[in-house]
Amino acid sequence: MITYSIIQKSQLEGALRLDAEYYQQEYLGLVDNLNKLGAVPIREVATNPKRKFRPQKG
């Protein structure tokens, strides 16, 4: 069975994601639910470390 989603140009996440798997109907539903709950992207609440993690020898 073939399934497809029609995506508006404005929904293309700024053209960062063009792969078909990202726009599957089940994933779009999850994103809608997260938005309704007020979830925010991790990048809005966390900072990216400037250097790589290097564990020290004990």
C-alpha positions, 0 to 999 in steps of 0.5 A: 500500500502506497502512502504519501504526505503533501507538505507545504513549502513553509513546513520544510523546516527551513529546507534542513530536512528533505528526506521522505522518512521525516515527513511520514504521517505518524511523525507529523502527528507526534510533532503536532502533539508535542507542539500542543503540549508546549514542548520546545526544541533541545537547542532552545534550552541547552548549550552546545559545548565548545570543546569535546569531552575528554575524560581524565585518567583516574 
